[in-house]
Each structure stands twice: as structure tokens, then as C-alpha cells.
Amino acid sequence: MKYTYRFYLLLLATTLIGTSNLWGQASSDAYRNVQNGVTGTARTKAIGGAAGAIGADAGAVYTNPAGLALLSRSTFGIGMDFGKDNSSVTTGDQTIGRTLGLSALNNISYFSRGYHIPTNGDNYLKLNYGISYGREYNYKRDYEMNSFAPRFSITDLISGKANYLGLGKEAYIRTKTYDPFQSNVNPMVALALNGDIIEFAEVKDNATGNIISQGYNTKFNDKETLIPWKIRSSNLNVSERGHRNYTDFTLGMNLNDRYFFGAALRLGTMTYSRASMLREDFDDRKDNNNSYLEYGTSLDVTGSSIALNLGFLMAISDYGRIGISYLTPQYAQYKELYSGTVASWHNGIKNPKNRYYTFPTDEYRSEYGMITPGKLTVSAMAFLSKYGMVSYDFQYRNLGHSKILLSGAGVSGVSDFIKEDYGAELTHRVGLEVRPINWLSLRTGYAYTGNPLKSEPLKKEAEGGLDYEYPASGMIADFILPRSYQAITGGIGFNIGRSTTLDLAYVHEIRKERAYPFTGWTDPKDPEKSFIAVKGGDLKETRGSFVANLTFRF
């Protein structure tokens, strides 16, 4: 039933291509645009991010703004982090790894002391205010994957798509400045046809001259048989850059040193870019050269968002605190810039001078809005007498609640794909802080986030490969599917005199995903029949980073 439902969604999407820029966005936006790790100051990161009930720290206030109301003195803090990212992809028995350096201004904050508010009776009321800025996520990474003798070429997928859409070649217009996003066509087909890696072929009756059949085929075949050449190997290279930052304007209220309330206006910014190149080498031979194709795309994204973060904490006598916070769905607005290029060497062309062909597109622009899902956090903290504390945070959000909004067209049909593919994302964080002496704190923590995918074919690849269709993002064919995230952390804190704290932390993060050069595809008329099945690679991203924070109290 799920496959049939998806077929109807694909039919709906096909009817909306021209009016809503549908092919410029995809389900992957629901994951990419809200990706998270362990966020916050060195102290927060050292305890695995489990700071929601601890408060009195910029990282804790990021999770639960009620923590601001625990401060009795004004504070100013600043933090930096640096480290490295290693991303490796394993296909079969081969693993390819890439390493990059990382560094950033992690956070900067100012929080006021509590101001007493006159009240009637015996109630005690204080108000705090503050502003904080921080790095929410760093997208920087490179990865590469090889596949040996894959069953299908990207041209098999694209020519199949072209035949399904049933448009004549004149619809794709061979011109560099042609904009497929505004022309009722699939941008992948437009790039491939203009790039001369698929072709429109007609078969005529020799006796009558009438056309017997016509359609799109891969160009990488023997012209006499039209049987596609076997692929010797394929190689995918992807480079990602960018980050998401936040600025919080926070108010906190302390009632009788027992109940704490907080609210923050969160303004977010996003800068993201990616470039990918898929090369396929075919198993033909002429003049000691193999035919090959290179399918490349690039994407640049800028955006901003707004949301409210609401929090509550309650002291449980002298034993600890419990708390709850809710980050409302964020409204975000994005601008995207696409471009693509195709290059090929084709031994089937008789003239050696014409065997190499390249086609770069113009730059295509797209704007869209997005409502990201809200996030609920439940926290608890228990004091270990005067020697420290143990803390736990549970976070819940449902990525299936993400919605893509297109200008003048309302909610995009892509939102239906998101709802079908993604579900609940659950995160557990636990932390421990021990103070053997007054001026020294020792910390450790752990965080784990499960797989937010709910579609069974996407959660676990079938033995023959992924044949379930995952919609492309514009011309971008390759994609990743989430699997899990975990972080093991530790750190140390020093009280320097009565007004300064130095916190240091080390964060070891492991993110597991599944990478694909392009999607699988089933027969639109018979969703149980597989047309194309694609084997993915296990993408393992390991990050090690050091974080340092200075906090001044006055």
C-alpha cells in the first residue's frame, strides 16, 4: 500500500512541476536544514549536551531559557573550538576517507544579573535578560565513494524518467540559458539531454518510413544493438561547506528560587554549499580509451529563520531540578542557486575530434519557505551532595512535520514525501560533573540520536539495492539517508579566583549515514516491479574537536 500511495504522490508532483518549482526542493531538505550535534559551551559539550536542567550557562540556556533565571550575577562568555573531520565511505571491501580541519567561534554571550521585582506578600521575584550567539552546526566535510561494476548507469535512470514524462525533445531546448525549473520539465533530464549523455531516438519502418517507436535512450551503447555498455566503475565526489548560527534574545524569571521561567526569541541564519561530481567509466575499448561521463552539480543556499524557545524549571528541594522546554516550529526562508555540468568521452562517435563533449548550464535561482518541526526537551538533574551532579535530557521532534512552502503556491507536494519518509527523531543525553575540590570540575557525557526515517525501504537497503524512489533535489542526483548519531565527551573546568571560569572540553562525534549516487526507481504502473536498484555506501563521519570557554562574572 505504501508503494501505491507513493505512486499517486509522484503523479501529483508531475502535474505541479511548472507552477511551483517543485523539482528544486526535496525530502532531503527536512534532514539537512535541521541537522544537529552537541551544541553549546565547553561545559555543555563536556556533559554530552545534557544541560537542560543545569542552567546558569549559555549552553544550558540554549536548550532551556529558564536556566537564565538561575544567575545571580552578570556574566560574559566567549568560546572557540577547533578540530578535524574525517568522512569515509565503505562500499564492499573498499573504504575511502577524507580529512578536513575545523575551527569556529563557538559562542559569545552576555547575561544580566537578576533584578528584584517588588511583589505583594512573601513572594520573591527576579528578572534576567540576555543575548547569546552560537554555532548550531558546521556542514564542512568531503567524501568520496567508489562502486565497481554497478548494474545501472545514471543515464538509465534519467532516460527512464524522460520516457515516463513523455515530452518531446523540443521541450528541453538545447541552450545554455534555458531554465528547466520554469519549463515543466525534470531538470535532470534537461541537463542530461543538453549534455548529450542521453538521446531521443526514433525507429522507422524501412518500407513505409513510418515511425515504429520513439523514446529516450542512454547514448553509451553499441549503435547497432542499442544494448547499453557495462559500467566498469563509478566514482562520486562530494564537497560540503557552510554552517547554521543562532542568536537568542532571552528573558528569565525566578519565583521564590523554586520556579524558573524563560523565553527566547531565536533568530537563525544558514549558509550552505555543496558540489558533487559523479564519474562513470564504461567497459568499452577504443584507442586504449574507455568511454566515460561526468555528471556534476552545485548548490548554494542562504537563509534565515525565526522561532520561540519556551522553558520551565522547578527545584526539587535540595536534591536537584526538573525542567521542560519547547522550541516552536521555525519559519525559515531560503534562497538557492543551482548549476550543473556534463562532460563525456564517447568512443561510438566516428570523428575523434567530437568524442569529447561538455555542457555547462546557466545558474538557476529558487526561493522557498520552510516550517521546520518543533522540538520538545524534558530534563532532570540530581546533585551528588556537594561533589557534583548527574543530568539527563530527552529530546523529541518529528521531521515528518516539516513543510516546504513555495511562493504563490502554498504547501509544496514535497511535504507529502517528507511526511511519508520521515518520522520521530529521539535523542538521549546524559552527563556527569564531579567537583573533587572547589576550583576544579571533571566532566563526561554521552549523546545518542536514532534514525528519523520511518520508510522501511529507506531505513534498510534491500539485498539487491535501493529501488524505492527518493526524489532528487533539482539536478542533484546523489543523496544521503540518515542512520544514527552519537557523541562521547569529556572536559575539565577551573575556577580562577571568584569571577573567572575556564572550561575545556573534547567532543568525539560519530555520524552514520548511507550515501547513494542516484535514486532507485520502480515501475510507476506497478510499484512492486523494480526498474532500477542502486547499491549505496556506508558513510561514517567522525569528528574530534576541542572547545575552550572563558566566562567572566561581575
Wavefront OBJ file of the C-alpha trace (Angstrom):
o trace
v 0.000 0.000 0.000
v 2.834 2.391 0.782
v 4.320 1.981 -2.697
v 0.930 2.641 -4.299
v 0.459 5.767 -2.199
v 3.868 6.980 -3.283
v 2.931 6.421 -6.929
v -0.026 8.787 -6.557
v 2.278 11.353 -4.961
v 4.604 11.099 -7.951
v 1.713 11.663 -10.333
v 0.691 14.727 -8.337
v 4.248 16.015 -8.365
v 4.434 15.645 -12.133
v 1.413 17.894 -12.593
v 2.930 20.598 -10.392
v 6.419 20.853 -11.849
v 5.968 24.022 -13.851
v 3.886 26.113 -11.476
v 5.741 25.586 -8.231
v 9.450 24.933 -8.888
v 8.801 21.527 -7.300
v 11.951 19.940 -8.681
v 14.144 22.477 -6.845
v 13.414 21.043 -3.370
v 13.349 17.532 -1.960
v 12.755 15.410 1.129
v 16.451 15.763 1.980
v 15.823 19.402 2.974
v 13.912 18.150 6.036
v 17.086 16.448 7.287
v 19.821 18.776 6.033
v 18.278 22.046 7.220
v 17.940 20.937 10.860
v 20.966 18.648 11.291
v 22.316 18.834 14.835
v 25.094 17.557 17.011
v 26.136 18.569 20.526
v 25.651 22.344 20.712
v 26.762 24.835 23.341
v 29.661 25.937 25.519
v 32.603 23.803 26.592
v 30.804 22.939 29.822
v 27.637 21.892 27.999
v 29.532 19.851 25.424
v 31.638 18.140 28.087
v 28.486 16.639 29.622
v 27.107 15.472 26.277
v 24.697 18.392 25.936
v 22.634 17.176 28.910
v 22.351 20.680 30.359
v 18.641 21.467 30.162
v 18.119 21.305 33.942
v 21.529 22.673 34.952
v 21.068 26.289 33.846
v 23.348 29.276 34.550
v 25.370 28.577 31.381
v 24.942 29.807 27.800
v 24.767 26.238 26.508
v 22.123 25.308 29.073
v 20.104 28.439 28.262
v 20.237 27.462 24.564
v 18.343 24.280 25.476
v 16.078 25.689 28.198
v 15.850 29.501 28.502
v 14.549 29.183 32.071
v 18.147 28.435 33.067
v 18.907 32.150 32.683
v 16.886 32.864 35.835
v 19.386 30.871 37.943
v 22.056 33.550 37.501
v 22.605 35.934 40.399
v 25.499 37.848 38.784
v 26.040 39.269 35.308
v 28.184 37.102 33.032
v 30.067 37.456 29.777
v 31.335 34.370 27.982
v 33.203 33.537 24.808
v 34.245 30.200 23.337
v 36.216 28.752 20.426
v 36.514 25.270 19.009
v 38.893 23.566 16.609
v 39.383 20.023 15.420
v 39.090 17.812 12.372
v 36.503 15.911 10.377
v 37.137 12.516 8.812
v 34.458 11.223 6.447
v 34.837 7.770 4.944
v 32.598 5.723 2.661
v 32.735 1.931 2.576
v 31.455 0.032 -0.468
v 32.141 -3.675 -0.450
v 35.629 -4.136 0.979
v 36.912 -0.685 -0.031
v 36.944 2.387 2.217
v 37.879 5.894 1.069
v 38.434 8.610 3.675
v 38.811 12.394 3.534
v 40.036 14.640 6.370
v 39.473 18.375 6.882
v 40.313 20.866 9.625
v 37.550 22.627 11.573
v 37.548 25.864 13.569
v 34.924 28.406 14.599
v 33.776 30.991 17.109
v 31.661 28.606 19.125
v 29.668 31.047 21.261
v 29.556 34.518 22.756
v 27.032 35.648 25.362
v 26.044 38.312 27.859
v 23.543 37.632 30.647
v 22.407 40.157 33.239
v 22.159 39.619 36.961
v 18.724 39.091 38.452
v 16.766 42.260 39.130
v 14.339 42.184 42.057
v 10.736 42.992 41.201
v 8.549 44.296 44.073
v 5.677 41.940 44.840
v 2.886 41.703 47.361
v 3.143 39.221 50.174
v 6.104 36.916 50.735
v 6.815 36.128 47.086
v 10.328 36.673 45.776
v 10.652 37.604 42.095
v 13.699 38.372 39.939
v 14.088 39.046 36.208
v 17.141 38.448 33.997
v 17.796 39.288 30.380
v 20.498 38.235 27.967
v 21.722 37.761 24.427
v 23.746 34.864 23.074
v 25.183 33.888 19.705
v 26.461 30.477 18.750
v 27.299 27.902 16.111
v 24.478 25.384 15.766
v 26.009 23.144 13.102
v 29.063 23.034 10.832
v 28.429 21.360 7.467
v 32.078 21.203 6.403
v 33.092 17.799 5.041
v 34.277 15.990 1.899
v 33.540 12.398 0.994
v 34.147 10.027 -1.900
v 32.731 6.642 -2.842
v 33.583 4.060 -5.496
v 31.346 1.399 -6.973
v 32.693 -1.434 -9.110
v 30.612 -2.866 -11.955
v 27.289 -1.343 -10.825
v 24.218 -2.678 -12.604
v 22.849 0.676 -13.714
v 24.096 3.999 -15.030
v 22.655 7.365 -14.101
v 21.667 7.573 -17.783
v 19.393 4.553 -17.290
v 17.519 6.431 -14.575
v 17.313 9.734 -16.451
v 16.266 8.253 -19.794
v 13.627 6.195 -17.966
v 12.343 9.369 -16.325
v 12.265 11.125 -19.695
v 10.243 8.317 -21.249
v 7.820 8.353 -18.322
v 7.216 12.094 -18.638
v 6.615 11.592 -22.362
v 7.781 15.020 -23.543
v 9.388 15.545 -26.938
v 12.990 16.664 -27.146
v 11.888 20.145 -28.237
v 10.575 20.683 -24.685
v 14.130 20.656 -23.343
v 15.592 23.309 -25.705
v 19.318 22.966 -26.273
v 20.536 26.307 -24.935
v 22.841 27.230 -22.096
v 20.444 29.808 -20.649
v 17.416 27.503 -20.742
v 15.783 27.294 -17.288
v 14.266 23.830 -16.696
v 12.867 24.894 -13.311
v 10.364 27.148 -15.087
v 9.608 24.959 -18.105
v 7.503 21.977 -16.973
v 10.390 19.523 -17.256
v 12.605 17.472 -14.968
v 15.917 19.394 -14.553
v 17.925 16.143 -14.513
v 16.523 15.212 -17.924
v 17.221 18.699 -19.264
v 20.841 18.578 -18.112
v 21.411 15.062 -19.451
v 19.844 15.733 -22.860
v 21.603 19.056 -23.347
v 24.785 17.411 -22.108
v 24.453 14.697 -24.764
v 24.530 11.688 -22.429
v 21.008 10.595 -23.352
v 19.362 10.908 -26.751
v 15.942 10.938 -28.347
v 15.780 8.063 -30.841
v 13.211 7.115 -33.480
v 12.879 3.712 -35.152
v 11.319 3.785 -38.622
v 9.878 1.090 -40.872
v 12.281 0.767 -43.800
v 9.452 0.039 -46.229
v 6.987 2.778 -45.301
v 9.174 5.305 -43.496
v 6.651 5.402 -40.654
v 7.897 5.769 -37.079
v 7.529 2.459 -35.259
v 8.739 3.647 -31.856
v 10.443 6.595 -30.276
v 11.860 7.452 -26.889
v 14.919 8.301 -24.843
v 17.935 6.022 -24.518
v 21.359 6.173 -22.954
v 23.985 7.147 -25.530
v 26.520 4.762 -24.028
v 25.740 1.724 -26.128
v 26.554 -0.046 -29.368
v 24.586 1.832 -32.025
v 23.883 -1.404 -33.889
v 22.281 -3.155 -30.943
v 21.297 -0.296 -28.587
v 22.422 -2.546 -25.733
v 23.977 -0.355 -23.014
v 27.644 -0.885 -22.314
v 28.502 -2.344 -18.944
v 29.851 0.082 -16.372
v 33.341 -0.736 -15.225
v 33.250 1.589 -12.214
v 31.712 4.768 -10.862
v 33.136 7.410 -8.550
v 31.229 10.051 -6.582
v 32.948 13.070 -5.024
v 31.001 15.437 -2.764
v 32.202 18.579 -1.007
v 30.028 20.402 1.549
v 30.633 23.723 3.271
v 28.623 26.083 5.431
v 27.057 26.448 8.850
v 23.962 27.372 10.839
v 24.197 30.026 13.548
v 21.687 31.294 16.095
v 21.121 34.480 18.085
v 18.889 34.259 21.165
v 17.285 37.206 22.955
v 16.262 35.740 26.310
v 14.219 36.735 29.361
v 14.203 34.726 32.583
v 12.099 34.913 35.739
v 12.893 33.446 39.154
v 9.970 32.917 41.530
v 10.978 32.166 45.127
v 14.164 30.349 43.991
v 11.936 27.362 43.238
v 10.189 28.048 39.957
v 12.053 29.386 36.937
v 10.568 30.542 33.646
v 12.234 31.575 30.416
v 11.500 32.648 26.864
v 13.872 33.306 23.976
v 13.369 34.772 20.540
v 15.649 32.719 18.286
v 16.905 34.168 15.014
v 18.811 31.746 12.833
v 20.995 32.067 9.756
v 22.150 29.400 7.333
v 24.875 29.341 4.690
v 25.373 26.081 2.838
v 27.069 24.994 -0.363
v 27.740 21.648 -1.980
v 29.389 20.435 -5.151
v 29.212 16.875 -6.438
v 30.715 15.019 -9.375
v 29.695 11.526 -10.476
v 32.007 9.840 -12.986
v 31.081 6.586 -14.690
v 33.620 4.627 -16.752
v 32.190 2.176 -19.258
v 33.550 -1.207 -20.217
v 34.211 -0.480 -23.877
v 37.609 -0.041 -25.503
v 38.797 2.022 -28.446
v 42.244 3.525 -28.995
v 43.068 2.392 -25.446
v 40.361 4.694 -24.029
v 37.142 3.899 -22.216
v 34.020 5.943 -22.746
v 33.035 7.872 -19.641
v 30.649 10.524 -18.399
v 30.892 13.138 -15.665
v 27.684 14.475 -14.142
v 28.328 17.470 -11.886
v 26.078 19.784 -9.875
v 26.490 22.643 -7.428
v 24.127 24.257 -4.940
v 24.430 27.380 -2.778
v 21.862 28.131 -0.063
v 21.390 31.159 2.173
v 18.541 31.516 4.621
v 17.187 32.880 7.863
v 14.676 31.620 10.417
v 12.694 32.719 13.456
v 11.200 30.799 16.386
v 10.406 30.965 20.096
v 12.001 28.805 22.764
v 9.936 28.466 25.956
v 11.148 26.839 29.157
v 10.318 25.962 32.748
v 12.448 24.616 35.607
v 11.482 23.555 39.112
v 13.805 22.947 42.040
v 13.156 19.692 43.916
v 14.194 20.792 47.399
v 17.983 20.401 47.610
v 18.020 17.245 45.519
v 18.033 18.698 42.024
v 15.822 20.163 39.313
v 13.449 19.036 36.601
v 12.526 21.006 33.522
v 10.793 21.129 30.195
v 11.313 23.340 27.151
v 9.742 23.633 23.735
v 11.292 25.169 20.646
v 8.381 26.134 18.416
v 8.418 25.237 14.715
v 10.832 27.587 12.993
v 9.738 29.550 9.961
v 12.637 29.773 7.516
v 13.128 31.473 4.174
v 15.781 30.209 1.748
v 17.384 31.324 -1.489
v 19.077 28.703 -3.652
v 21.414 28.896 -6.618
v 21.780 25.786 -8.833
v 24.100 24.960 -11.692
v 25.190 21.802 -13.462
v 27.675 20.491 -15.976
v 28.027 17.337 -18.041
v 31.177 16.121 -19.776
v 31.655 12.889 -21.711
v 34.042 10.929 -23.877
v 32.179 8.714 -26.326
v 34.021 6.094 -28.371
v 30.940 5.460 -30.505
v 31.409 8.754 -32.354
v 33.367 8.218 -35.559
v 35.133 11.588 -35.646
v 37.817 11.537 -32.898
v 37.642 15.326 -32.603
v 34.000 15.131 -31.496
v 34.314 12.335 -28.951
v 34.682 14.750 -26.039
v 31.680 16.926 -25.232
v 30.928 19.272 -22.350
v 27.851 21.300 -21.461
v 27.632 23.782 -18.548
v 24.280 25.242 -17.572
v 23.464 28.765 -16.579
v 22.784 29.462 -12.881
v 19.196 28.839 -11.793
v 17.613 30.539 -8.797
v 14.902 29.322 -6.471
v 13.252 30.745 -3.353
v 11.126 28.848 -0.886
v 9.949 28.852 2.693
v 10.060 26.011 5.173
v 8.468 25.254 8.522
v 10.789 23.013 10.499
v 9.395 20.781 13.263
v 9.204 21.885 16.875
v 11.459 20.263 19.468
v 10.440 19.149 22.968
v 13.089 18.649 25.663
v 12.497 17.062 29.074
v 15.363 17.403 31.561
v 16.372 16.241 35.016
v 19.374 16.908 37.234
v 20.332 15.466 40.623
v 23.001 16.830 42.968
v 25.646 14.427 44.231
v 25.770 16.090 47.624
v 28.307 18.927 47.305
v 30.549 16.953 44.950
v 28.778 17.397 41.639
v 25.696 16.431 39.684
v 24.297 13.983 37.149
v 21.952 15.126 34.374
v 19.735 13.712 31.642
v 17.941 15.261 28.662
v 15.417 13.648 26.350
v 14.576 15.426 23.096
v 11.772 14.691 20.671
v 10.948 16.124 17.274
v 9.205 14.714 14.221
v 10.945 15.511 10.941
v 7.834 14.355 9.106
v 6.140 17.563 10.254
v 8.441 19.683 8.076
v 6.654 21.641 5.371
v 8.024 23.192 2.179
v 6.285 26.441 1.225
v 6.517 27.767 -2.323
v 5.860 31.373 -3.230
v 2.326 31.780 -4.544
v 1.642 28.037 -4.405
v 1.200 27.292 -0.701
v 2.402 23.984 0.731
v 4.509 22.061 -1.788
v 3.796 18.455 -2.723
v 7.313 17.683 -1.467
v 5.849 17.953 2.047
v 3.893 14.757 1.352
v 7.119 12.909 0.535
v 8.670 14.234 3.755
v 5.671 13.060 5.786
v 5.884 9.604 4.241
v 9.663 9.167 4.524
v 10.476 10.780 7.891
v 9.155 10.317 11.410
v 10.187 10.820 15.023
v 13.773 11.676 15.914
v 14.641 10.748 19.506
v 17.748 11.999 21.303
v 19.103 10.893 24.684
v 21.827 12.813 26.515
v 23.432 12.000 29.853
v 26.134 13.912 31.719
v 28.197 13.758 34.887
v 30.067 16.563 36.655
v 32.269 15.853 39.683
v 33.916 18.522 41.872
v 36.641 16.914 43.973
v 37.750 20.381 45.132
v 36.082 23.778 44.912
v 38.106 25.149 41.994
v 38.081 22.015 39.810
v 35.298 20.206 37.907
v 35.651 16.942 35.977
v 33.012 16.161 33.356
v 31.934 13.455 30.959
v 28.865 12.758 28.833
v 27.219 10.771 26.086
v 24.572 11.564 23.458
v 22.694 9.354 21.021
v 20.202 10.179 18.259
v 18.351 7.443 16.400
v 17.282 7.172 12.789
v 14.464 9.623 11.918
v 13.455 7.688 8.794
v 10.196 5.757 9.037
v 10.017 4.415 5.475
v 11.183 0.799 5.704
v 12.853 0.663 2.238
v 14.897 3.751 3.171
v 15.751 2.589 6.698
v 17.280 -0.654 5.469
v 18.555 -1.204 1.960
v 17.211 -4.327 0.256
v 19.676 -7.042 -0.710
v 19.509 -6.092 -4.382
v 19.853 -2.369 -3.683
v 17.541 0.593 -3.139
v 14.702 0.560 -5.672
v 12.456 2.906 -3.685
v 12.425 6.365 -5.245
v 13.894 9.217 -3.216
v 13.101 12.472 -5.087
v 16.069 14.377 -6.455
v 16.790 17.938 -5.351
v 16.731 19.804 -8.650
v 19.546 18.494 -10.845
v 21.295 16.922 -7.839
v 21.083 13.156 -8.203
v 23.176 11.969 -5.235
v 21.842 11.995 -1.681
v 22.353 10.615 1.808
v 19.999 8.862 4.212
v 20.472 9.210 7.999
v 21.235 6.251 10.211
v 22.428 7.364 13.680
v 24.488 9.886 15.636
v 26.422 9.553 18.869
v 28.897 11.636 20.837
v 31.309 10.735 23.629
v 32.512 13.785 25.525
v 34.685 14.878 28.408
v 36.155 18.003 29.898
v 37.500 19.948 32.805
v 36.622 23.274 34.436
v 38.739 25.656 36.506
v 37.511 28.430 38.791
v 40.111 31.194 38.547
v 39.511 33.392 41.546
v 35.947 34.428 42.346
v 34.938 35.830 38.968
v 36.505 33.813 36.128
v 35.955 30.282 34.861
v 37.952 28.415 32.222
v 36.209 25.380 30.721
v 37.812 22.897 28.330
v 36.134 20.015 26.518
v 36.809 17.326 23.948
v 33.946 16.039 21.784
v 34.164 12.833 19.750
v 31.207 12.544 17.357
v 30.228 9.673 15.061
v 27.527 10.203 12.458
v 26.461 7.258 10.297
v 24.604 7.687 7.010
v 24.046 5.852 3.747
v 25.282 7.559 0.551
v 23.838 6.997 -2.937
v 24.995 8.272 -6.358
v 21.366 8.415 -7.530
v 17.993 7.012 -6.575
v 16.383 3.708 -7.381
v 13.157 3.559 -9.347
v 10.126 1.294 -9.574
v 7.614 0.934 -12.387
v 5.086 3.781 -11.919
v 2.349 1.459 -13.226
v 3.384 -1.422 -10.981
v 5.121 -0.142 -7.822
v 6.102 -3.684 -6.850
v 8.206 -4.027 -10.022
v 11.747 -2.714 -9.771
v 13.219 -0.825 -12.722
v 16.465 0.343 -11.139
v 18.103 -0.751 -7.884
v 21.144 1.117 -6.592
v 23.712 -0.017 -4.053
v 24.753 2.618 -1.537
v 27.839 3.047 0.601
v 28.194 3.344 4.381
v 29.182 6.939 5.151
v 30.850 7.315 8.545
v 31.708 10.828 9.672
v 33.975 11.100 12.707
v 34.684 14.467 14.291
v 37.086 15.257 17.076
v 37.043 18.804 18.426
v 38.465 20.763 21.336
v 36.385 23.543 22.883
v 37.569 26.305 25.196
v 35.365 28.810 27.041
v 36.126 31.794 29.257
v 33.349 33.154 31.472
v 33.588 36.361 33.490
v 31.191 37.214 36.323
v 30.670 40.717 37.631
l 1 2 3 4 5 6 7 8 9 10 11 12 13 14 15 16 17 18 19 20 21 22 23 24 25 26 27 28 29 30 31 32 33 34 35 36 37 38 39 40 41 42 43 44 45 46 47 48 49 50 51 52 53 54 55 56 57 58 59 60 61 62 63 64 65 66 67 68 69 70 71 72 73 74 75 76 77 78 79 80 81 82 83 84 85 86 87 88 89 90 91 92 93 94 95 96 97 98 99 100 101 102 103 104 105 106 107 108 109 110 111 112 113 114 115 116 117 118 119 120 121 122 123 124 125 126 127 128 129 130 131 132 133 134 135 136 137 138 139 140 141 142 143 144 145 146 147 148 149 150 151 152 153 154 155 156 157 158 159 160 161 162 163 164 165 166 167 168 169 170 171 172 173 174 175 176 177 178 179 180 181 182 183 184 185 186 187 188 189 190 191 192 193 194 195 196 197 198 199 200 201 202 203 204 205 206 207 208 209 210 211 212 213 214 215 216 217 218 219 220 221 222 223 224 225 226 227 228 229 230 231 232 233 234 235 236 237 238 239 240 241 242 243 244 245 246 247 248 249 250 251 252 253 254 255 256 257 258 259 260 261 262 263 264 265 266 267 268 269 270 271 272 273 274 275 276 277 278 279 280 281 282 283 284 285 286 287 288 289 290 291 292 293 294 295 296 297 298 299 300 301 302 303 304 305 306 307 308 309 310 311 312 313 314 315 316 317 318 319 320 321 322 323 324 325 326 327 328 329 330 331 332 333 334 335 336 337 338 339 340 341 342 343 344 345 346 347 348 349 350 351 352 353 354 355 356 357 358 359 360 361 362 363 364 365 366 367 368 369 370 371 372 373 374 375 376 377 378 379 380 381 382 383 384 385 386 387 388 389 390 391 392 393 394 395 396 397 398 399 400 401 402 403 404 405 406 407 408 409 410 411 412 413 414 415 416 417 418 419 420 421 422 423 424 425 426 427 428 429 430 431 432 433 434 435 436 437 438 439 440 441 442 443 444 445 446 447 448 449 450 451 452 453 454 455 456 457 458 459 460 461 462 463 464 465 466 467 468 469 470 471 472 473 474 475 476 477 478 479 480 481 482 483 484 485 486 487 488 489 490 491 492 493 494 495 496 497 498 499 500 501 502 503 504 505 506 507 508 509 510 511 512 513 514 515 516 517 518 519 520 521 522 523 524 525 526 527 528 529 530 531 532 533 534 535 536 537 538 539 540 541 542 543 544 545 546 547 548 549 550 551 552 553 554
